Amino acid sequence: MFRVEELRELSRDHHGALVLARSARNAADGKGEMSVDEQWPLVEANFEAVLEPHFKIEEELMAPALKAHGKAELAEQQLGEHAQIRALFASDSERSAANLMRFGQLLEQHVRFEERELFEFAQDAMSPEELAAIAKASDKGRGKG
């Protein structure tokens, strides 16, 4: 899919997220190179280092812009899916095969939604200033700005 330059870093994050989601599902199924106990720490580290900062950019910059452009339903779905994924990292959430599978499924579903629907709308409807703010935040999160 074509992505405007300002959304490319977030879109690249999505590629990594799909790889992580597949790895999590494979470990949960016992088909991966890692066990569930080996996979969870990697998933947690990725969540903290990549997914959580990614979510914050989307929540602070993209969701309000979507709402302003009349697409509150897209923003609400995005925020709801972020909350579902975050819940799996709560201190009281079991680090089980079932939750690892759930993480992989939720993350893949979320990435597909954002790439196929949300980003498609955003890159066409958001102003150059709104997109530039997202790009700047993405670069800053990667030590570029």
N, C-alpha and C positions, 0 to 999 in steps of 0.2 A: 504494500500500500504506500502511496505517496504520503510523505509527511513534510509539512513545512519545517524549515530549519529550527524554528523555536521549540518545536515539540519532539525533535529527534532524540534528544538525550533521554527524555521520559520514555519514548518508544524503545530505545535501546535497553532501558531497564526492564521493559516488558519481555524482551527476548531472554534475558537472564532469568527472569521470573518463571518463564515457561520451562526452562531447563531445570530449575529448582523444583518446580511442581512435579515434573515427570520423575525426577530422582526421588522425591518424597513418596510419590505413589508406588514406585517400584520397590523401595525399601519396605513400605507398609505391606506390600503384597508378597514380600520375600523373594522378589525377582531381581533386586538390585545388587550392586556390588557392595553395599553397606547394609548393616542391620539397622533396625529401628533405633537402637541405642546409639549407634554411630551417626545416624542421619540427623537426629534431633539437634545436637549441638551445632551442626552446620546450618540447619534451617534457622535456628535461633540467632546465630551470628549474622546471617544474611538479612534476617528480618530487622535487626537492630541497625546494621550498617547501610542497607540499601532500601528495603521496603518502607520502613518507618519514615525516613527522610523524604522518600518519593511520595508517600501518602500525605505528608504535611504540605508539600508544595501543591498537590492537587486540592487539598482541603482549604488551604489559605488563599490560593489564587484562582484555581480553575472552577471550583464549585460556586463561589460567589458570582463569577463571570457567567457561568451557565445559567444561574438563576436570573441574572440581569438580562440575559438574552432569551428569556421565556422557556428555558429548559430545566425547570426545577426538578422534574422527574428524573432526568439524567443525573443531576447533582445528588439527589436523594438516594438513588440506587448506588452511586459511587460511594457515598458516605456510609450507607448501610453495609455494603460489602467490605469496606475497610473495617468497620466495627466487628463483623463476623470473623474476619481474619485475625484481628487483634485479640479477640476473646480466646483464641487458641494459645496465646502467649501469656495469659494471665497466670499469676502464681498458683492459683488453684486448679489450673487446667492440667489434666494428666498427659504425660509424654508417652502416649500409647500409640500402637499401630493404627488404631481407628482414628485418632486425632491427626496423625501424620497423613493418613489417607484423606481425611477431611480438608486439611490444609492444602494438599496438592490439588484437590478438586476445586475448592473455593478459589485458589489463586489462579488456576487456569481459566476458570469461568470468568473471573474478574478481568483478567488481561484481555480475553477475547471480547468482552463487552466494551472495555475502554477503546481498544483498537478498532473495532468494527462500527461502533456507534458513537461513543462519546468524543473520541479524538477526531473522527470524521466531521462531526458537527462543529467542534471547537475550532478547528483550523479554518473552517469556512466562515464562521460567525463572529469569532472574537476579533477585537480590534488589534492593530499592530502594537499598540501600547500594552494591551493585556498579554499578548503573546510574548512580547519582549520581556515583561516582568517574569513570566514563567521560565523563559530561557535564562535570564539572569539568575534566578533562584536555583535552577538546575546546575548552572556553571559554578555558582558559589558553593553548592553542596559537594562539588567534585574538586574543589580547590582551585578553580580556574578564575574566580573573580573576587 
